[in-house]
């Protein structure tokens, strides 16, 4: 089988393309007119895993459940419980606790204002879990109308130089005669520009995101803002590849809620990008389109320290070693 988008060769049972991320299962469903069947009504208090038949008992509020026997995932939608079409995981590369503490040591003591912060902190909790994230494919286009400050500055400088030359030629000198009034008047006119706002130009910022939304309300405080997982390293979820002692967390944030959050957070990111690129923004409008979603199980370290009564919390990606969040530093 080949990916219909990029042409990569895939296993016959592939649910998505590991190179470009195209949802193969969804495209098959569109062609056949079918989708993942409902395995239980939304109010079910007990159901069977659609893959292995093992019993699953949802806890109150859970909307993403991983079968502890085979690793298959189910999710709760408005019409009931369905199997998750696209379920992936990231390999665990930072599983050694001692190496992690060495990395945290360097992180906490970096900078002149953080001398001996690590040595004066007491570790209260450190655990490693597989955390579910909704990966939402988002396309965003932001239209910006702003004053072209660079053009205005160039116009001011050129006009000022010309006015100065005219002043010298006319014998104004030190602001007297024709030289002084001409410089002041010309610079003021150029600064104000048409409509007193300078030169207005339209710009567009277009970006695509695979935006991660944490699927646990209890971890909403640690929702990534700009952090991106190394999705090119993800593989199909296989419970056999989860190390012993690492807990697989279930989620209580549904797909529709995740899409809404992704749209809101991407809109905020686009606004921040626009304000970092352009000054004197007069109009800003962002359109966001949401396409595919998947459930990614990411290995996450949570480390909590007490530093003289102040809490420090670090959320670290155990796949890349990157810091997703740091609170209190």
N, C-alpha and C positions, 0 to 999 in steps of 0.2 A: 504494500500500500504506500502511496505517496501523498505528501501534504498538498492540498489543492492551492495553497497560497505560495509557498516557497519551493515546492518540488522535492523536499527532503524525503528520503526513504524512511518508512516507519514500520514498526511491527503491525501485524494485521489487527491486533486488538488495542492499538493506541487510542487513547481518549483525546490526546492533544499533541501537537507538534512540539517536540522538545527544543527545536531551533528557533521558531518564530512565535510559538504559543497559540497557534490557531486551534480553536476548539473543534476537533474532528467529530466528536460525539454529537455536538450540537448541529453540525452540518449534516450528519447522517440523519438526525431526527427531523430536520427540515425537509429532507428529501423523502423520507418515509412517512412523514406526518405524525410521528410518534415522539414521545418524550419519556423521561424516567418515570416509571409507574408509581402511583401512590401505594406505599406499603402499609400505611395505617392512617386513620383519621387524626386530625390535629389534637383531639382531646384524649387520645389513647394513653393509658397509663402503663401499658406493657405491649411490646411488639417483638418481632423476630428480625434478626439481621437479614437483609435481602440477599446477602452473599453466602453466609454459612449457616443461617437458621438459628444462630445462638440467641438466647433471650436478651432483650434490651429493656431496661426499665428507666425511662427518662426521669430525671429529678426536676423539681419545680423550676421553671424558667429556662431549662436547657433547650437550645435550638440547633446545636451541632453536637452530634455524638459519634464517637469513634468506637467501633466494636472492639472489645478487649481481646477477642479471640482471633479474628482475622484482619482487623484494621480497617475494614470498610467503613465509610462514613455515611451518615444520614443527616438530613437537615429538615427543619420544620418550616413550611411555607404556609400561605393562607389557605391552601387546599389540603394540607396534611403533610405527613412525613414522606420524603422521597430520598432515594439514594443520591449521593453527591457525585456528579459526573466527573469532576476534575479535582482530584485530591493529591497534593504533592508534599514533599518534605525537603528540608535542607540537611546535608550531612553535618555531623558534629565534629568540628576540628579543634575546639577549645574545651575539652572535657576534663582536663587535669586541673583540679582545684588549686594545687600549689602554684602552677604556672599562672593561673588566673589571678591569684592574690599578688603575685609579683607585678603583673600588669596593672592591677588596681593601685598598688603602691606607687608606681611611677605616675599614674594618672592623678592621684589625690595630692601628691607632693609637687606637681608641676607648677611653676610660676613662683615669683618672689613672695606672693601673699599666702602661699600654701606650704610653708616650711614646716616639716614634721606633723602635718595633718594626719597622715596615715598612722604614725607612731602614737599619736595621742587620741586615736579612735579605737573603740571597742566593737568588734564584729558581733552583731546581734543575730543575723540570719544570712545564709547563703544557700541557695538551692537552684537546681537545674531542672527545667521542665520543657516539654514540647507544647508551645502555645499556638492555638489556632488563630490565623489571620485571614481575613477575606482579602484577596488580591483583586482589586477592581481595575479593569482596563478603562482608562479615561482619556478622552481627547479634549483639549481646551484651546479656545481661540479668544484672545483678549484684544479688543480694539481700544486704542489710546489716542486721545487728542491732547497734545501738549505743546507748549512753546518751545521752539527750537533755540535753546539757549546758546548753543555753539555758533549758529548763524548770526544771532543778534550780537554776540560779543565781537565777531569779526566785522560786522557792519559798523558798530560803534567805533572800533579802533581805526578802521579805514576812514570813516567820516571825520573823526577827530584829527587824524593826521592831515587830511586835505584842508580842513578848516585852519589848522595851525599854519600850513604853508601859505594859505591865503592871507592870514593875519600878518605874517612876516612880509609878504609881498606888498600889503597895503600899509605897512608901517604901524600896525596897531601896538604891538609890544606890551607885555605885562597886563593884558586884559583891557587895554584902552583902545579906542577907535573901533574899527570894524572887526579886528581879530577877536577880542574878548567876547562880545555878544554872539558872534557867529559860532564859536566853539560850543558855548553853553546851550544855545538854541538847537544846534544840530544834534548834539549828544542826547538831549532830552527827547527830541522828536524820534530818534532812532530807538531809544529805550522804551518809549511808550508804544511805538509801532501802530499798526492798524488796530483800531478799537481799543487802544491802551493795553493790549495784551501781548504785544510782540508778534513774531511770526508763528502762526499756528500750523502744525503739521499732524498728519495722521500716521499712526504706526500700528503694527499688528504683531502680537506675540503668540505663536502657536507651539504647543507642546503635547506630547503623548506621555502618559504615566501608567505604570503598573503600581497603583497606590495601595499600600497596606493599611487595612483597618483592623485593629485588634478586636477579636470576637468575644471578648470577656468584659463585661461592664465593670467588674472589680479592678480591671487594669486600664480603665479609660484614662486615668491620670498619666499613664505612660504611653499614650497613643503617639506613634511617630508623626512628626510634622514634616520633615524633609528627608528622613532616613529612608534609604532604599536597600532592600535585601539583594543578595547576589543571586538573582533568579536564574541566571544561566547555569547555576550549579544544582538546581533542584531536580529531583527525580520523582518517579511515581512513589506514592506513600506505601511503605512496606513495614508492617509492624515488626518483622524479624530484624530490621535494621535499627530498632530502637534499643539502646543499651539498657541492661537491667538496672532497675532503681530509678530510671528517669520516667516521671509521670507524664502521661498524655492527658492534657486538660481538654475538657469539653467546653463548648461555647454557649453563650446566651444572647448573642447578637445575631439577628437574622440577616438574610441576604439583602432585602429591601432597605433595611436600616443602614447596612454597610454602604450600599450605593449612595444613599442620601448623604451620609457622612463624608464619603469620598468626594462627592461633588462640592460640598461646602468647603472642605479642606483644600481641594485643588483650586477653587475660586480664590481662596485666601492666598495661596502660593502665587498665583498669577498676579494678584494685586501687589504683592511684595516685590515680585520681579519687576513689574512696571515701575514702581516707585524707586527701585534701585537703579533703573536704567534712564529714567526721564524725570526732569524736574518741572514744576509748574504744570502738573497734570490738570486739565480742565474737564475732561470726560474720560470715563473708563467703563467698559462693558465687557463681561466675560460670558461666553457660551460654552457649556460643558455637555459632552455626550458620553454616556456610559455604555460599554459594550459587554464583554464577557467578565465572568468572575470565576474564581477558584478558591479552594481552601488550602492554605499553605500551613504546614506544621513546622514552625521554626524553633530551634533549640535556643532557649533564653536563660541566661543567668540573672538572678535577682540577688543583689547584695545590699544589705542594710547595716550601717554603722552608726554608732553614737559618738559624736565629737563634742565633748563638754556640754552635753545636754541638747545638742543640735543633731537632727537626723540627716544622714547622708544616704541616698538611695541611688544605686547604679543599676541600669538595665543594659545588659551586654549580649550582643549577638554571638552565640557560641559557634556559629558557622564561620564568620569573618573576623571576629574579635572586635568589631566596631561597637561603639557606645551608642545605643539607641536613645537613652535618656540619662541625665544626671541631675539629681535634685539635691540641693543643699551645698553644692560645690560652687 
